[in-house]
Amino acid sequence: MIEKVYLSRIARDSDVIINLPKLKTHSLTVFTGGIKNMYGTIPRGYRTRFHYEYMRIEDFSQMLTDVFSVIKPHLNIMDGIIAMEG
């Protein structure tokens, strides 16, 4: 789906990435989990643009999977003590 994935230099140059997402929902993904949290590793301008370019749930989810497949965190620990909705 995405031909090029632009990542922050910090994420790209890191030896180890530990992903610490919160348990929450999202209007375009139903459940966000660790995959949506890695969306923060792409530059803000692309994040804003992708919300408008991929408005169908299937397209947005595929785009998130594309980003996650490039960044590949070594460990995911989800905080589910207080969940967020919306």
HTML snippet that shows the backbone in 3Dmol.js (N, CA, C, O; Angstrom):
<script src="https://3Dmol.org/build/3Dmol-min.js"></script>
<div id="view" style="width:600px;height:400px;position:relative"></div>
<script>
const pdb = `
ATOM      1  N   MET A   1       0.818  -1.185   0.000  1.00  0.00           N
ATOM      2  CA  MET A   1       0.000   0.000   0.000  1.00  0.00           C
ATOM      3  C   MET A   1       0.867   1.257   0.000  1.00  0.00           C
ATOM      4  O   MET A   1       0.745   2.070  -0.916  1.00  0.00           O
ATOM      5  N   ILE A   2       1.736   1.446   0.989  1.00  0.00           N
ATOM      6  CA  ILE A   2       2.621   2.601   1.021  1.00  0.00           C
ATOM      7  C   ILE A   2       3.904   2.230   0.280  1.00  0.00           C
ATOM      8  O   ILE A   2       4.535   1.219   0.587  1.00  0.00           O
ATOM      9  N   GLU A   3       4.280   3.045  -0.685  1.00  0.00           N
ATOM     10  CA  GLU A   3       5.493   2.749  -1.439  1.00  0.00           C
ATOM     11  C   GLU A   3       6.745   3.054  -0.642  1.00  0.00           C
ATOM     12  O   GLU A   3       7.721   2.307  -0.713  1.00  0.00           O
ATOM     13  N   LYS A   4       6.732   4.161   0.130  1.00  0.00           N
ATOM     14  CA  LYS A   4       7.856   4.527   0.989  1.00  0.00           C
ATOM     15  C   LYS A   4       7.314   4.851   2.371  1.00  0.00           C
ATOM     16  O   LYS A   4       6.284   5.511   2.507  1.00  0.00           O
ATOM     17  N   VAL A   5       8.009   4.385   3.383  1.00  0.00           N
ATOM     18  CA  VAL A   5       7.658   4.713   4.757  1.00  0.00           C
ATOM     19  C   VAL A   5       8.765   5.584   5.327  1.00  0.00           C
ATOM     20  O   VAL A   5       9.912   5.152   5.434  1.00  0.00           O
ATOM     21  N   TYR A   6       8.416   6.820   5.696  1.00  0.00           N
ATOM     22  CA  TYR A   6       9.387   7.730   6.288  1.00  0.00           C
ATOM     23  C   TYR A   6       9.312   7.600   7.801  1.00  0.00           C
ATOM     24  O   TYR A   6       8.238   7.720   8.391  1.00  0.00           O
ATOM     25  N   LEU A   7      10.453   7.357   8.420  1.00  0.00           N
ATOM     26  CA  LEU A   7      10.522   7.181   9.875  1.00  0.00           C
ATOM     27  C   LEU A   7      11.349   8.289  10.497  1.00  0.00           C
ATOM     28  O   LEU A   7      12.207   8.889   9.849  1.00  0.00           O
ATOM     29  N   SER A   8      11.073   8.548  11.767  1.00  0.00           N
ATOM     30  CA  SER A   8      11.918   9.506  12.474  1.00  0.00           C
ATOM     31  C   SER A   8      13.339   8.943  12.533  1.00  0.00           C
ATOM     32  O   SER A   8      13.532   7.728  12.583  1.00  0.00           O
ATOM     33  N   ARG A   9      14.309   9.820  12.525  1.00  0.00           N
ATOM     34  CA  ARG A   9      15.710   9.398  12.560  1.00  0.00           C
ATOM     35  C   ARG A   9      15.999   8.616  13.842  1.00  0.00           C
ATOM     36  O   ARG A   9      16.741   7.634  13.814  1.00  0.00           O
ATOM     37  N   ILE A  10      15.428   9.037  14.943  1.00  0.00           N
ATOM     38  CA  ILE A  10      15.653   8.349  16.221  1.00  0.00           C
ATOM     39  C   ILE A  10      15.177   6.898  16.135  1.00  0.00           C
ATOM     40  O   ILE A  10      15.897   5.983  16.533  1.00  0.00           O
ATOM     41  N   ALA A  11      13.974   6.690  15.620  1.00  0.00           N
ATOM     42  CA  ALA A  11      13.448   5.327  15.495  1.00  0.00           C
ATOM     43  C   ALA A  11      14.278   4.511  14.505  1.00  0.00           C
ATOM     44  O   ALA A  11      14.598   3.350  14.756  1.00  0.00           O
ATOM     45  N   ARG A  12      14.615   5.126  13.397  1.00  0.00           N
ATOM     46  CA  ARG A  12      15.365   4.431  12.348  1.00  0.00           C
ATOM     47  C   ARG A  12      16.753   4.007  12.812  1.00  0.00           C
ATOM     48  O   ARG A  12      17.224   2.929  12.448  1.00  0.00           O
ATOM     49  N   ASP A  13      17.418   4.847  13.617  1.00  0.00           N
ATOM     50  CA  ASP A  13      18.791   4.575  14.035  1.00  0.00           C
ATOM     51  C   ASP A  13      18.910   3.816  15.349  1.00  0.00           C
ATOM     52  O   ASP A  13      20.020   3.510  15.785  1.00  0.00           O
ATOM     53  N   SER A  14      17.794   3.509  15.979  1.00  0.00           N
ATOM     54  CA  SER A  14      17.836   2.816  17.273  1.00  0.00           C
ATOM     55  C   SER A  14      18.196   1.349  17.111  1.00  0.00           C
ATOM     56  O   SER A  14      17.799   0.698  16.144  1.00  0.00           O
ATOM     57  N   ASP A  15      18.955   0.840  18.075  1.00  0.00           N
ATOM     58  CA  ASP A  15      19.307  -0.577  18.068  1.00  0.00           C
ATOM     59  C   ASP A  15      18.140  -1.441  18.537  1.00  0.00           C
ATOM     60  O   ASP A  15      17.943  -2.551  18.043  1.00  0.00           O
ATOM     61  N   VAL A  16      17.370  -0.928  19.492  1.00  0.00           N
ATOM     62  CA  VAL A  16      16.239  -1.658  20.067  1.00  0.00           C
ATOM     63  C   VAL A  16      15.067  -0.692  20.209  1.00  0.00           C
ATOM     64  O   VAL A  16      15.237   0.449  20.640  1.00  0.00           O
ATOM     65  N   ILE A  17      13.885  -1.160  19.843  1.00  0.00           N
ATOM     66  CA  ILE A  17      12.680  -0.356  20.029  1.00  0.00           C
ATOM     67  C   ILE A  17      11.736  -1.121  20.941  1.00  0.00           C
ATOM     68  O   ILE A  17      11.382  -2.269  20.676  1.00  0.00           O
ATOM     69  N   ILE A  18      11.339  -0.461  22.018  1.00  0.00           N
ATOM     70  CA  ILE A  18      10.361  -1.012  22.947  1.00  0.00           C
ATOM     71  C   ILE A  18       9.093  -0.178  22.791  1.00  0.00           C
ATOM     72  O   ILE A  18       9.116   1.037  22.986  1.00  0.00           O
ATOM     73  N   ASN A  19       8.013  -0.819  22.448  1.00  0.00           N
ATOM     74  CA  ASN A  19       6.740  -0.178  22.177  1.00  0.00           C
ATOM     75  C   ASN A  19       5.864  -0.247  23.435  1.00  0.00           C
ATOM     76  O   ASN A  19       5.617  -1.334  23.957  1.00  0.00           O
ATOM     77  N   LEU A  20       5.397   0.905  23.920  1.00  0.00           N
ATOM     78  CA  LEU A  20       4.594   0.962  25.140  1.00  0.00           C
ATOM     79  C   LEU A  20       3.221   1.601  24.869  1.00  0.00           C
ATOM     80  O   LEU A  20       2.962   2.717  25.320  1.00  0.00           O
ATOM     81  N   PRO A  21       2.347   0.904  24.138  1.00  0.00           N
ATOM     82  CA  PRO A  21       1.038   1.477  23.832  1.00  0.00           C
ATOM     83  C   PRO A  21       0.066   1.393  25.001  1.00  0.00           C
ATOM     84  O   PRO A  21       0.251   0.602  25.926  1.00  0.00           O
ATOM     85  N   LYS A  22      -0.986   2.235  24.941  1.00  0.00           N
ATOM     86  CA  LYS A  22      -2.108   2.159  25.866  1.00  0.00           C
ATOM     87  C   LYS A  22      -3.223   1.375  25.187  1.00  0.00           C
ATOM     88  O   LYS A  22      -3.346   1.399  23.963  1.00  0.00           O
ATOM     89  N   LEU A  23      -4.024   0.689  25.968  1.00  0.00           N
ATOM     90  CA  LEU A  23      -5.193  -0.012  25.451  1.00  0.00           C
ATOM     91  C   LEU A  23      -6.266   1.027  25.150  1.00  0.00           C
ATOM     92  O   LEU A  23      -6.754   1.699  26.059  1.00  0.00           O
ATOM     93  N   LYS A  24      -6.638   1.162  23.866  1.00  0.00           N
ATOM     94  CA  LYS A  24      -7.663   2.131  23.496  1.00  0.00           C
ATOM     95  C   LYS A  24      -8.262   1.783  22.144  1.00  0.00           C
ATOM     96  O   LYS A  24      -7.759   0.918  21.427  1.00  0.00           O
ATOM     97  N   THR A  25      -9.343   2.471  21.810  1.00  0.00           N
ATOM     98  CA  THR A  25      -9.996   2.269  20.524  1.00  0.00           C
ATOM     99  C   THR A  25      -9.648   3.425  19.602  1.00  0.00           C
ATOM    100  O   THR A  25      -9.083   4.428  20.037  1.00  0.00           O
ATOM    101  N   HIS A  26      -9.989   3.278  18.319  1.00  0.00           N
ATOM    102  CA  HIS A  26      -9.744   4.326  17.323  1.00  0.00           C
ATOM    103  C   HIS A  26     -10.855   4.225  16.285  1.00  0.00           C
ATOM    104  O   HIS A  26     -11.277   3.123  15.933  1.00  0.00           O
ATOM    105  N   SER A  27     -11.326   5.358  15.797  1.00  0.00           N
ATOM    106  CA  SER A  27     -12.453   5.356  14.857  1.00  0.00           C
ATOM    107  C   SER A  27     -12.160   4.621  13.554  1.00  0.00           C
ATOM    108  O   SER A  27     -13.085   4.124  12.913  1.00  0.00           O
ATOM    109  N   LEU A  28     -10.899   4.543  13.152  1.00  0.00           N
ATOM    110  CA  LEU A  28     -10.562   3.868  11.900  1.00  0.00           C
ATOM    111  C   LEU A  28      -9.981   2.472  12.079  1.00  0.00           C
ATOM    112  O   LEU A  28      -9.694   1.799  11.089  1.00  0.00           O
ATOM    113  N   THR A  29      -9.802   2.021  13.315  1.00  0.00           N
ATOM    114  CA  THR A  29      -9.212   0.697  13.502  1.00  0.00           C
ATOM    115  C   THR A  29      -9.941  -0.168  14.510  1.00  0.00           C
ATOM    116  O   THR A  29      -9.593  -1.341  14.648  1.00  0.00           O
ATOM    117  N   VAL A  30     -10.907   0.330  15.205  1.00  0.00           N
ATOM    118  CA  VAL A  30     -11.644  -0.337  16.271  1.00  0.00           C
ATOM    119  C   VAL A  30     -10.746  -0.482  17.499  1.00  0.00           C
ATOM    120  O   VAL A  30     -11.032   0.115  18.537  1.00  0.00           O
ATOM    121  N   PHE A  31      -9.674  -1.256  17.406  1.00  0.00           N
ATOM    122  CA  PHE A  31      -8.722  -1.465  18.494  1.00  0.00           C
ATOM    123  C   PHE A  31      -7.346  -1.065  17.984  1.00  0.00           C
ATOM    124  O   PHE A  31      -6.947  -1.485  16.899  1.00  0.00           O
ATOM    125  N   THR A  32      -6.615  -0.258  18.749  1.00  0.00           N
ATOM    126  CA  THR A  32      -5.343   0.240  18.228  1.00  0.00           C
ATOM    127  C   THR A  32      -4.152  -0.655  18.552  1.00  0.00           C
ATOM    128  O   THR A  32      -3.412  -1.023  17.640  1.00  0.00           O
ATOM    129  N   GLY A  33      -3.946  -1.009  19.776  1.00  0.00           N
ATOM    130  CA  GLY A  33      -2.859  -1.899  20.141  1.00  0.00           C
ATOM    131  C   GLY A  33      -1.476  -1.373  19.811  1.00  0.00           C
ATOM    132  O   GLY A  33      -1.277  -0.169  19.648  1.00  0.00           O
ATOM    133  N   GLY A  34      -0.526  -2.286  19.714  1.00  0.00           N
ATOM    134  CA  GLY A  34       0.855  -1.904  19.478  1.00  0.00           C
ATOM    135  C   GLY A  34       1.126  -1.420  18.072  1.00  0.00           C
ATOM    136  O   GLY A  34       2.072  -0.663  17.853  1.00  0.00           O
ATOM    137  N   ILE A  35       0.315  -1.840  17.108  1.00  0.00           N
ATOM    138  CA  ILE A  35       0.551  -1.434  15.724  1.00  0.00           C
ATOM    139  C   ILE A  35       0.280   0.056  15.545  1.00  0.00           C
ATOM    140  O   ILE A  35       1.098   0.758  14.950  1.00  0.00           O
ATOM    141  N   LYS A  36      -0.839   0.549  16.040  1.00  0.00           N
ATOM    142  CA  LYS A  36      -1.184   1.974  15.891  1.00  0.00           C
ATOM    143  C   LYS A  36      -0.195   2.847  16.646  1.00  0.00           C
ATOM    144  O   LYS A  36       0.070   3.968  16.212  1.00  0.00           O
ATOM    145  N   ASN A  37       0.349   2.391  17.735  1.00  0.00           N
ATOM    146  CA  ASN A  37       1.299   3.183  18.505  1.00  0.00           C
ATOM    147  C   ASN A  37       2.565   3.490  17.702  1.00  0.00           C
ATOM    148  O   ASN A  37       3.176   4.540  17.900  1.00  0.00           O
ATOM    149  N   MET A  38       2.958   2.608  16.818  1.00  0.00           N
ATOM    150  CA  MET A  38       4.149   2.835  15.992  1.00  0.00           C
ATOM    151  C   MET A  38       3.906   3.889  14.919  1.00  0.00           C
ATOM    152  O   MET A  38       4.852   4.331  14.266  1.00  0.00           O
ATOM    153  N   TYR A  39       2.663   4.296  14.727  1.00  0.00           N
ATOM    154  CA  TYR A  39       2.313   5.379  13.807  1.00  0.00           C
ATOM    155  C   TYR A  39       3.049   6.659  14.214  1.00  0.00           C
ATOM    156  O   TYR A  39       3.321   7.514  13.371  1.00  0.00           O
ATOM    157  N   GLY A  40       3.366   6.790  15.485  1.00  0.00           N
ATOM    158  CA  GLY A  40       4.085   7.952  15.992  1.00  0.00           C
ATOM    159  C   GLY A  40       5.534   8.037  15.534  1.00  0.00           C
ATOM    160  O   GLY A  40       6.194   9.049  15.770  1.00  0.00           O
ATOM    161  N   THR A  41       6.040   6.994  14.885  1.00  0.00           N
ATOM    162  CA  THR A  41       7.431   7.027  14.414  1.00  0.00           C
ATOM    163  C   THR A  41       7.569   7.663  13.040  1.00  0.00           C
ATOM    164  O   THR A  41       8.683   7.889  12.569  1.00  0.00           O
ATOM    165  N   ILE A  42       6.436   7.956  12.388  1.00  0.00           N
ATOM    166  CA  ILE A  42       6.521   8.654  11.102  1.00  0.00           C
ATOM    167  C   ILE A  42       6.303  10.152  11.339  1.00  0.00           C
ATOM    168  O   ILE A  42       5.622  10.527  12.293  1.00  0.00           O
ATOM    169  N   PRO A  43       6.862  11.000  10.498  1.00  0.00           N
ATOM    170  CA  PRO A  43       6.756  12.449  10.701  1.00  0.00           C
ATOM    171  C   PRO A  43       5.303  12.931  10.765  1.00  0.00           C
ATOM    172  O   PRO A  43       4.421  12.383  10.104  1.00  0.00           O
ATOM    173  N   ARG A  44       5.076  13.969  11.575  1.00  0.00           N
ATOM    174  CA  ARG A  44       3.737  14.497  11.829  1.00  0.00           C
ATOM    175  C   ARG A  44       2.968  14.826  10.548  1.00  0.00           C
ATOM    176  O   ARG A  44       1.779  14.519  10.460  1.00  0.00           O
ATOM    177  N   GLY A  45       3.599  15.427   9.578  1.00  0.00           N
ATOM    178  CA  GLY A  45       2.919  15.769   8.332  1.00  0.00           C
ATOM    179  C   GLY A  45       2.337  14.563   7.624  1.00  0.00           C
ATOM    180  O   GLY A  45       1.236  14.629   7.077  1.00  0.00           O
ATOM    181  N   TYR A  46       3.074  13.457   7.631  1.00  0.00           N
ATOM    182  CA  TYR A  46       2.577  12.228   7.023  1.00  0.00           C
ATOM    183  C   TYR A  46       1.445  11.637   7.854  1.00  0.00           C
ATOM    184  O   TYR A  46       0.471  11.133   7.294  1.00  0.00           O
ATOM    185  N   ARG A  47       1.554  11.691   9.169  1.00  0.00           N
ATOM    186  CA  ARG A  47       0.479  11.170  10.026  1.00  0.00           C
ATOM    187  C   ARG A  47      -0.826  11.880   9.724  1.00  0.00           C
ATOM    188  O   ARG A  47      -1.866  11.237   9.585  1.00  0.00           O
ATOM    189  N   THR A  48      -0.783  13.197   9.622  1.00  0.00           N
ATOM    190  CA  THR A  48      -1.986  13.976   9.323  1.00  0.00           C
ATOM    191  C   THR A  48      -2.511  13.621   7.934  1.00  0.00           C
ATOM    192  O   THR A  48      -3.707  13.388   7.759  1.00  0.00           O
ATOM    193  N   ARG A  49      -1.631  13.581   6.963  1.00  0.00           N
ATOM    194  CA  ARG A  49      -2.023  13.282   5.581  1.00  0.00           C
ATOM    195  C   ARG A  49      -2.635  11.891   5.461  1.00  0.00           C
ATOM    196  O   ARG A  49      -3.649  11.716   4.786  1.00  0.00           O
ATOM    197  N   PHE A  50      -2.022  10.896   6.115  1.00  0.00           N
ATOM    198  CA  PHE A  50      -2.505   9.520   6.003  1.00  0.00           C
ATOM    199  C   PHE A  50      -3.894   9.341   6.618  1.00  0.00           C
ATOM    200  O   PHE A  50      -4.656   8.484   6.170  1.00  0.00           O
ATOM    201  N   HIS A  51      -4.233  10.135   7.636  1.00  0.00           N
ATOM    202  CA  HIS A  51      -5.580  10.043   8.196  1.00  0.00           C
ATOM    203  C   HIS A  51      -6.633  10.409   7.146  1.00  0.00           C
ATOM    204  O   HIS A  51      -7.744   9.880   7.165  1.00  0.00           O
ATOM    205  N   TYR A  52      -6.279  11.313   6.231  1.00  0.00           N
ATOM    206  CA  TYR A  52      -7.213  11.720   5.173  1.00  0.00           C
ATOM    207  C   TYR A  52      -7.109  10.850   3.928  1.00  0.00           C
ATOM    208  O   TYR A  52      -8.107  10.646   3.235  1.00  0.00           O
ATOM    209  N   GLU A  53      -5.927  10.337   3.634  1.00  0.00           N
ATOM    210  CA  GLU A  53      -5.755   9.506   2.439  1.00  0.00           C
ATOM    211  C   GLU A  53      -6.327   8.104   2.615  1.00  0.00           C
ATOM    212  O   GLU A  53      -6.810   7.501   1.656  1.00  0.00           O
ATOM    213  N   TYR A  54      -6.274   7.594   3.825  1.00  0.00           N
ATOM    214  CA  TYR A  54      -6.721   6.223   4.099  1.00  0.00           C
ATOM    215  C   TYR A  54      -7.904   6.265   5.061  1.00  0.00           C
ATOM    216  O   TYR A  54      -7.769   5.918   6.234  1.00  0.00           O
ATOM    217  N   MET A  55      -9.058   6.687   4.563  1.00  0.00           N
ATOM    218  CA  MET A  55     -10.223   6.885   5.424  1.00  0.00           C
ATOM    219  C   MET A  55     -11.062   5.620   5.590  1.00  0.00           C
ATOM    220  O   MET A  55     -11.856   5.527   6.526  1.00  0.00           O
ATOM    221  N   ARG A  56     -10.898   4.662   4.710  1.00  0.00           N
ATOM    222  CA  ARG A  56     -11.609   3.389   4.890  1.00  0.00           C
ATOM    223  C   ARG A  56     -10.855   2.560   5.925  1.00  0.00           C
ATOM    224  O   ARG A  56      -9.624   2.552   5.943  1.00  0.00           O
ATOM    225  N   ILE A  57     -11.586   1.871   6.776  1.00  0.00           N
ATOM    226  CA  ILE A  57     -10.966   1.082   7.854  1.00  0.00           C
ATOM    227  C   ILE A  57      -9.929   0.105   7.288  1.00  0.00           C
ATOM    228  O   ILE A  57      -8.842  -0.030   7.850  1.00  0.00           O
ATOM    229  N   GLU A  58     -10.248  -0.563   6.204  1.00  0.00           N
ATOM    230  CA  GLU A  58      -9.329  -1.549   5.619  1.00  0.00           C
ATOM    231  C   GLU A  58      -8.044  -0.883   5.138  1.00  0.00           C
ATOM    232  O   GLU A  58      -6.953  -1.412   5.346  1.00  0.00           O
ATOM    233  N   ASP A  59      -8.171   0.277   4.494  1.00  0.00           N
ATOM    234  CA  ASP A  59      -6.995   0.978   3.978  1.00  0.00           C
ATOM    235  C   ASP A  59      -6.123   1.522   5.100  1.00  0.00           C
ATOM    236  O   ASP A  59      -4.898   1.408   5.051  1.00  0.00           O
ATOM    237  N   PHE A  60      -6.754   2.117   6.117  1.00  0.00           N
ATOM    238  CA  PHE A  60      -5.999   2.663   7.240  1.00  0.00           C
ATOM    239  C   PHE A  60      -5.273   1.543   7.981  1.00  0.00           C
ATOM    240  O   PHE A  60      -4.113   1.691   8.367  1.00  0.00           O
ATOM    241  N   SER A  61      -5.960   0.433   8.174  1.00  0.00           N
ATOM    242  CA  SER A  61      -5.344  -0.714   8.867  1.00  0.00           C
ATOM    243  C   SER A  61      -4.163  -1.266   8.081  1.00  0.00           C
ATOM    244  O   SER A  61      -3.141  -1.622   8.666  1.00  0.00           O
ATOM    245  N   GLN A  62      -4.297  -1.339   6.750  1.00  0.00           N
ATOM    246  CA  GLN A  62      -3.183  -1.820   5.926  1.00  0.00           C
ATOM    247  C   GLN A  62      -1.995  -0.869   5.989  1.00  0.00           C
ATOM    248  O   GLN A  62      -0.847  -1.308   6.057  1.00  0.00           O
ATOM    249  N   MET A  63      -2.270   0.434   5.967  1.00  0.00           N
ATOM    250  CA  MET A  63      -1.202   1.424   6.069  1.00  0.00           C
ATOM    251  C   MET A  63      -0.465   1.274   7.401  1.00  0.00           C
ATOM    252  O   MET A  63       0.765   1.330   7.440  1.00  0.00           O
ATOM    253  N   LEU A  64      -1.212   1.082   8.492  1.00  0.00           N
ATOM    254  CA  LEU A  64      -0.581   0.891   9.802  1.00  0.00           C
ATOM    255  C   LEU A  64       0.279  -0.367   9.816  1.00  0.00           C
ATOM    256  O   LEU A  64       1.367  -0.375  10.392  1.00  0.00           O
ATOM    257  N   THR A  65      -0.206  -1.420   9.188  1.00  0.00           N
ATOM    258  CA  THR A  65       0.556  -2.667   9.113  1.00  0.00           C
ATOM    259  C   THR A  65       1.841  -2.462   8.310  1.00  0.00           C
ATOM    260  O   THR A  65       2.884  -3.022   8.646  1.00  0.00           O
ATOM    261  N   ASP A  66       1.759  -1.660   7.251  1.00  0.00           N
ATOM    262  CA  ASP A  66       2.959  -1.349   6.455  1.00  0.00           C
ATOM    263  C   ASP A  66       4.004  -0.627   7.315  1.00  0.00           C
ATOM    264  O   ASP A  66       5.186  -0.969   7.276  1.00  0.00           O
ATOM    265  N   VAL A  67       3.571   0.360   8.081  1.00  0.00           N
ATOM    266  CA  VAL A  67       4.493   1.098   8.965  1.00  0.00           C
ATOM    267  C   VAL A  67       5.093   0.148   9.994  1.00  0.00           C
ATOM    268  O   VAL A  67       6.305   0.153  10.213  1.00  0.00           O
ATOM    269  N   PHE A  68       4.253  -0.665  10.625  1.00  0.00           N
ATOM    270  CA  PHE A  68       4.715  -1.592  11.664  1.00  0.00           C
ATOM    271  C   PHE A  68       5.710  -2.603  11.112  1.00  0.00           C
ATOM    272  O   PHE A  68       6.654  -2.984  11.804  1.00  0.00           O
ATOM    273  N   SER A  69       5.509  -3.043   9.868  1.00  0.00           N
ATOM    274  CA  SER A  69       6.407  -4.043   9.281  1.00  0.00           C
ATOM    275  C   SER A  69       7.799  -3.482   9.005  1.00  0.00           C
ATOM    276  O   SER A  69       8.761  -4.238   8.865  1.00  0.00           O
ATOM    277  N   VAL A  70       7.903  -2.159   8.928  1.00  0.00           N
ATOM    278  CA  VAL A  70       9.210  -1.525   8.717  1.00  0.00           C
ATOM    279  C   VAL A  70       9.903  -1.265  10.049  1.00  0.00           C
ATOM    280  O   VAL A  70      11.105  -1.501  10.173  1.00  0.00           O
ATOM    281  N   ILE A  71       9.170  -0.787  11.039  1.00  0.00           N
ATOM    282  CA  ILE A  71       9.783  -0.389  12.309  1.00  0.00           C
ATOM    283  C   ILE A  71      10.088  -1.596  13.207  1.00  0.00           C
ATOM    284  O   ILE A  71      11.112  -1.586  13.890  1.00  0.00           O
ATOM    285  N   LYS A  72       9.267  -2.601  13.231  1.00  0.00           N
ATOM    286  CA  LYS A  72       9.464  -3.870  13.950  1.00  0.00           C
ATOM    287  C   LYS A  72      10.020  -3.706  15.371  1.00  0.00           C
ATOM    288  O   LYS A  72      11.208  -3.943  15.593  1.00  0.00           O
ATOM    289  N   PRO A  73       9.194  -3.311  16.324  1.00  0.00           N
ATOM    290  CA  PRO A  73       9.685  -3.214  17.705  1.00  0.00           C
ATOM    291  C   PRO A  73      10.128  -4.582  18.231  1.00  0.00           C
ATOM    292  O   PRO A  73       9.597  -5.619  17.833  1.00  0.00           O
ATOM    293  N   HIS A  74      11.100  -4.560  19.121  1.00  0.00           N
ATOM    294  CA  HIS A  74      11.628  -5.793  19.700  1.00  0.00           C
ATOM    295  C   HIS A  74      10.747  -6.305  20.837  1.00  0.00           C
ATOM    296  O   HIS A  74      10.728  -7.501  21.128  1.00  0.00           O
ATOM    297  N   LEU A  75      10.023  -5.394  21.472  1.00  0.00           N
ATOM    298  CA  LEU A  75       9.182  -5.753  22.610  1.00  0.00           C
ATOM    299  C   LEU A  75       7.975  -4.826  22.635  1.00  0.00           C
ATOM    300  O   LEU A  75       8.109  -3.619  22.434  1.00  0.00           O
ATOM    301  N   ASN A  76       6.797  -5.393  22.881  1.00  0.00           N
ATOM    302  CA  ASN A  76       5.571  -4.617  23.023  1.00  0.00           C
ATOM    303  C   ASN A  76       4.985  -4.891  24.407  1.00  0.00           C
ATOM    304  O   ASN A  76       4.730  -6.042  24.759  1.00  0.00           O
ATOM    305  N   ILE A  77       4.774  -3.841  25.185  1.00  0.00           N
ATOM    306  CA  ILE A  77       4.154  -3.968  26.511  1.00  0.00           C
ATOM    307  C   ILE A  77       2.972  -3.005  26.539  1.00  0.00           C
ATOM    308  O   ILE A  77       3.154  -1.790  26.458  1.00  0.00           O
ATOM    309  N   MET A  78       1.759  -3.548  26.655  1.00  0.00           N
ATOM    310  CA  MET A  78       0.569  -2.699  26.617  1.00  0.00           C
ATOM    311  C   MET A  78       0.075  -2.381  28.022  1.00  0.00           C
ATOM    312  O   MET A  78      -0.071  -3.267  28.864  1.00  0.00           O
ATOM    313  N   ASP A  79      -0.181  -1.089  28.256  1.00  0.00           N
ATOM    314  CA  ASP A  79      -0.780  -0.626  29.503  1.00  0.00           C
ATOM    315  C   ASP A  79      -2.290  -0.730  29.361  1.00  0.00           C
ATOM    316  O   ASP A  79      -2.899   0.028  28.606  1.00  0.00           O
ATOM    317  N   GLY A  80      -2.894  -1.664  30.080  1.00  0.00           N
ATOM    318  CA  GLY A  80      -4.343  -1.869  29.997  1.00  0.00           C
ATOM    319  C   GLY A  80      -5.035  -1.606  31.318  1.00  0.00           C
ATOM    320  O   GLY A  80      -6.174  -2.032  31.508  1.00  0.00           O
ATOM    321  N   ILE A  81      -4.373  -0.911  32.240  1.00  0.00           N
ATOM    322  CA  ILE A  81      -4.972  -0.644  33.532  1.00  0.00           C
ATOM    323  C   ILE A  81      -6.175   0.289  33.395  1.00  0.00           C
ATOM    324  O   ILE A  81      -7.230   0.037  33.977  1.00  0.00           O
ATOM    325  N   ILE A  82      -6.015   1.362  32.630  1.00  0.00           N
ATOM    326  CA  ILE A  82      -7.131   2.248  32.319  1.00  0.00           C
ATOM    327  C   ILE A  82      -7.205   2.336  30.796  1.00  0.00           C
ATOM    328  O   ILE A  82      -6.288   2.851  30.156  1.00  0.00           O
ATOM    329  N   ALA A  83      -8.286   1.838  30.223  1.00  0.00           N
ATOM    330  CA  ALA A  83      -8.433   1.863  28.765  1.00  0.00           C
ATOM    331  C   ALA A  83      -9.063   3.179  28.335  1.00  0.00           C
ATOM    332  O   ALA A  83      -9.801   3.806  29.094  1.00  0.00           O
ATOM    333  N   MET A  84      -8.759   3.590  27.097  1.00  0.00           N
ATOM    334  CA  MET A  84      -9.305   4.814  26.532  1.00  0.00           C
ATOM    335  C   MET A  84     -10.217   4.456  25.371  1.00  0.00           C
ATOM    336  O   MET A  84      -9.908   3.549  24.598  1.00  0.00           O
ATOM    337  N   GLU A  85     -11.331   5.154  25.239  1.00  0.00           N
ATOM    338  CA  GLU A  85     -12.254   4.922  24.144  1.00  0.00           C
ATOM    339  C   GLU A  85     -12.407   6.180  23.321  1.00  0.00           C
ATOM    340  O   GLU A  85     -12.594   7.267  23.869  1.00  0.00           O
ATOM    341  N   GLY A  86     -12.327   6.038  21.980  1.00  0.00           N
ATOM    342  CA  GLY A  86     -12.581   7.185  21.111  1.00  0.00           C
ATOM    343  C   GLY A  86     -11.364   7.825  20.541  1.00  0.00           C
ATOM    344  O   GLY A  86     -11.471   8.800  19.796  1.00  0.00           O
TER     345      GLY A  86
END
`;
const viewer = $3Dmol.createViewer("view");
viewer.addModel(pdb, "pdb");
viewer.setStyle({}, {cartoon: {color: "spectrum"}});
viewer.zoomTo();
viewer.render();
</script>
